[in-house]
Amino acid sequence: ELQQKVEETELLKMELQMLETERVRLSLVEEKFTDVLQLLQQLQDLNISKRALGKILLSTLESCRDPQNGKAHLFEVLDTLHHELTACELFQSQPLGQAQDRQALANPLLISC
């Protein structure tokens, strides 16, 4: 019975560690997603055309064309979209103060599983 309790405790510890890892991963995803949404809002404020935005999205999807499924692929798409948006020419032509704000949003942290 004592051995069974020890095994249960070990399983619970492993499950807790997995949950903590998932919590951290989701927190990183939330940060990246927030950054992407803020960039999209800034582009809307700069009156980006739907065509230009569509090209950014298609470019992102094209570069993440691997037929992989699962979380890793979704994170790759989100990270690639973030990079595509930060490389947008409209941001390059902003005054210095706004460009610095954009750089503050660019999270260099890559999401990995």
N, C-alpha and C positions, 0 to 999 in steps of 0.2 A: 504494500500500500504506500509506503514511503517512497519507493522507487517510482510509482505511478504519479505521485504528487510532484516529484522532481521533474519528471518528463512533461507533465502538464505546465509546470512553471517555465520550463525551457521553451515550450511551444508558445506560451503567452508572451514571453520575452521576444521571441522571433517575430511574432505577429505585431507586437508593439513597435519594434524596429522597422518593420515593413510599412506600418501606418505612418510613422514619423517620416520615413523616406518619401512616401507618397504625398504627405502634407507639404514638405519642402518643394517637391517637384511641382505641385499644383500652385504653390506660391510663386515660383519662378515663371510658370506659364501665365499666371494672372498679371504679373509685372509686364511681361512681354506683350500680352494682349492689350493692356492699358496703354503701353507705349504706341502700339499700332493704331489704336483708336484715337489717341491724341494727335498722331501724325495725320490721320485721315481728316480729323476736324480742322487741323491747320491748313491742309490742302483745300478743304471746302472754303475756308475763310479767304484763301488766295485765289478762289474761283477757278480751280483746275477743271478742265473740260472732262466730260464723261468719257470721251474717247481716250484722253491721256490716262485717266484712271483705269479704264478698261485695259489699256496696253500694259500698265504696271501689273494688274492682276493676272493677265494672260502670261506675261513674262514670268511671274512667280510660279504659276501653275506649270508652265513649260519646263522650268528649271527643276521642279520637284516631280517630274513625271514618273518616277519609279512606281511600279504597281504595288509597293509595299502597303500593307494595312497596319493599323494600330497606332498607338500613341506616338511612337518615334517619328513616323511620317507626318503626322499632324503638326508636331512641334517643328519639324523641318520646314514645313510650308509656312507656319507662322513666323519663324525666324527669317526666312527668305523674304517674305512680304515686308517685314520690318526693314530689312536691308534695302529692298527695292524702293520703299517709300523714302528712306533717308537719303537715297541717291537722286531723288527727284530734282530736276533742274529748277523748279520753282523755289526750292529751299536754297539752292546755290546762289540765287539772285537776291536773296533777302538782305536787308541791312544787317550790320554786324551784331547788334543786340538780339535780333530775332534768330539769327543763325546760332548764337550761343545758347539760346533757349532750346533750340532743336537739338543741339549736341548734348544738352543736359538730359534730354529724353532718350537719347540713343543709349540703350543699355548694352554694354559690351559683353554681358554675360550670355553665354550660349547655353541653351537648354539641351541636356542629354539625359538619356535614360540609363 
